[in-house]
Amino acid sequence: MNIVFLLIPVAIILVAVAAYALHWSLKSGQFDDMDSPASKILFDDDDDLIPDEAKGISAPQDKSRD
């Protein structure tokens, strides 16, 4: 029975911490845009990382060597 006197305050503190974390996340805008992160992975934004040879594009020739 004595453990109840310890567990009830601990549970109340944990609920208070969870409620504060939820309030902070709502206030700071963590849940404002739920759709963009899911579709952002679909857009290919690594064109500058792919070498020209892999794209099938010939590299520009330096005309100053003529």
C-alpha positions as a printed NumPy array, in Angstrom:
array([[  0.   ,   0.   ,   0.   ],
       [  2.908,   2.344,   0.636],
       [  3.999,   2.063,  -2.994],
       [  0.752,   3.741,  -4.068],
       [  1.837,   6.891,  -2.266],
       [  4.916,   6.927,  -4.475],
       [  3.374,   5.827,  -7.767],
       [  0.486,   8.308,  -7.815],
       [  2.716,  11.424,  -7.626],
       [  5.12 ,   9.907, -10.153],
       [  2.228,   9.24 , -12.535],
       [  0.908,  12.768, -12.073],
       [  4.351,  14.196, -12.804],
       [  4.682,  12.068, -15.953],
       [  1.262,  13.179, -17.185],
       [  2.189,  16.805, -16.512],
       [  5.442,  16.433, -18.46 ],
       [  3.605,  14.793, -21.369],
       [  0.953,  17.533, -21.359],
       [  3.656,  20.2  , -21.355],
       [  5.46 ,  18.499, -24.251],
       [  2.225,  18.327, -26.236],
       [  1.445,  21.975, -25.495],
       [  4.951,  23.031, -26.53 ],
       [  4.802,  21.074, -29.777],
       [  1.424,  22.539, -30.682],
       [  2.522,  26.063, -29.814],
       [  5.799,  25.84 , -31.738],
       [  4.116,  24.661, -34.944],
       [  5.275,  21.068, -35.045],
       [  1.945,  19.917, -36.468],
       [  1.234,  22.805, -38.85 ],
       [  2.257,  21.106, -42.089],
       [  1.632,  17.385, -42.088],
       [  1.528,  16.846, -45.879],
       [  4.728,  18.408, -47.207],
       [  7.262,  16.156, -45.453],
       [  5.516,  13.067, -46.796],
       [  5.63 ,  14.246, -50.4  ],
       [  9.019,  15.963, -50.232],
       [ 10.785,  12.622, -50.622],
       [  9.201,  12.203, -54.044],
       [ 10.855,  15.258, -55.568],
       [ 14.249,  14.676, -57.138],
       [ 16.529,  17.452, -55.959],
       [ 19.889,  15.79 , -56.41 ],
       [ 20.51 ,  16.685, -60.066],
       [ 23.668,  18.576, -59.173],
       [ 25.065,  15.485, -57.421],
       [ 24.724,  13.196, -60.455],
       [ 27.754,  13.34 , -62.778],
       [ 27.121,  14.391, -66.379],
       [ 28.377,  11.04 , -67.664],
       [ 25.71 ,   9.216, -65.676],
       [ 22.992,  11.489, -67.039],
       [ 24.056,  10.88 , -70.626],
       [ 24.95 ,  14.518, -71.173],
       [ 28.294,  15.266, -72.698],
       [ 30.46 ,  17.628, -70.714],
       [ 31.004,  21.059, -72.279],
       [ 34.217,  21.211, -74.26 ],
       [ 36.789,  23.874, -73.525],
       [ 37.231,  25.853, -76.781],
       [ 40.28 ,  27.732, -75.564],
       [ 42.513,  24.768, -76.466],
       [ 42.087,  25.299, -80.235]])
